[in-house]
Every structure is written in structure tokens, then in C-alpha cells.
């Protein structure tokens, strides 16, 4: 009987200190803030270019070059 009571007390005390409700929300909000900061950086970098489509063109050119270079490394 004392072991059962001690187990019950231990389980309830562990629940009080280890409550993780809302943890997923905190992580989700942190991820959204990180993405917002990243997108803000991209927008600021695009404004610094002479023409508005420079960043998109640069990304597209790099992707095309990467796709075209696949398989060219082997004889």
C-alpha cells in the first residue's frame, strides 16, 4: 500500500512540473517568425537590385545551370 501511494504522489508531482501543453504552438510561432525574417531579407535584397526581376532571373538561371549540369560530370 505505501508503494502505491508513493507512486501516485510521484506521478502527480511529475505531471505538475512536466506539463508541455502549448509547446507545439510556441515552436510553430517561432518557425513562422523565422520564415518571416528570411522572406524580409529576400525582399530587401531584391530591392537593392537594379531591375525588379533580377533576383528571380538569377535564381532561375542557377536552377537551370544546376539541372543542365546533372550527369555531365561522368564520362
C-alpha positions in Angstrom: 0.0 0.0 0.0 2.7 2.6 0.8 4.4 1.9 -2.6 1.1 2.5 -4.4 0.6 5.8 -2.6 4.1 6.9 -3.2 3.7 6.1 -6.9 0.5 8.1 -7.1 2.2 11.1 -5.4 5.2 10.8 -7.7 3.1 10.6 -10.8 1.0 13.7 -9.8 4.1 15.7 -8.9 5.7 14.8 -12.2 2.6 16.0 -14.1 2.8 19.4 -12.3 6.4 20.1 -13.3 6.4 18.5 -16.8 3.4 20.0 -18.4 4.1 20.6 -22.0 0.8 21.8 -23.3 1.2 24.6 -25.7 4.8 23.6 -26.6 3.8 22.9 -30.3 2.3 26.4 -30.6 5.4 28.0 -29.3 7.5 26.1 -31.8 5.1 26.9 -34.6 5.2 30.6 -33.9 9.0 30.5 -33.7 9.1 28.9 -37.1 6.7 31.5 -38.6 8.9 34.3 -37.2 12.0 32.7 -38.7 10.3 32.4 -42.1 9.1 36.0 -41.9 12.6 37.2 -41.2 14.0 35.1 -44.1 11.4 36.5 -46.6 12.0 40.0 -45.4 15.7 39.6 -46.2 14.9 38.3 -49.6 12.6 41.3 -50.2 15.3 43.7 -49.1 17.9 42.0 -51.3 15.5 42.3 -54.3 15.0 46.0 -53.7 18.8 46.5 -53.9 19.0 45.2 -57.4 18.7 47.5 -60.4 15.8 45.7 -62.1 12.9 44.2 -60.2 13.2 40.8 -61.7 16.9 40.4 -61.2 16.6 38.1 -58.2 14.1 35.8 -59.8 16.1 35.7 -63.0 19.3 34.9 -61.0 17.6 32.0 -59.2 16.1 30.6 -62.4 19.5 30.8 -64.1 21.2 29.0 -61.2 18.5 26.3 -61.2 18.7 25.8 -65.0 22.5 25.5 -64.8 22.3 23.0 -62.0 19.7 20.9 -63.8 21.7 21.0 -67.1 25.0 20.0 -65.3 23.4 16.8 -63.9 25.1 13.8 -65.5 27.8 15.9 -67.2 30.4 15.0 -64.5 30.7 11.4 -65.6 32.3 10.3 -69.0 
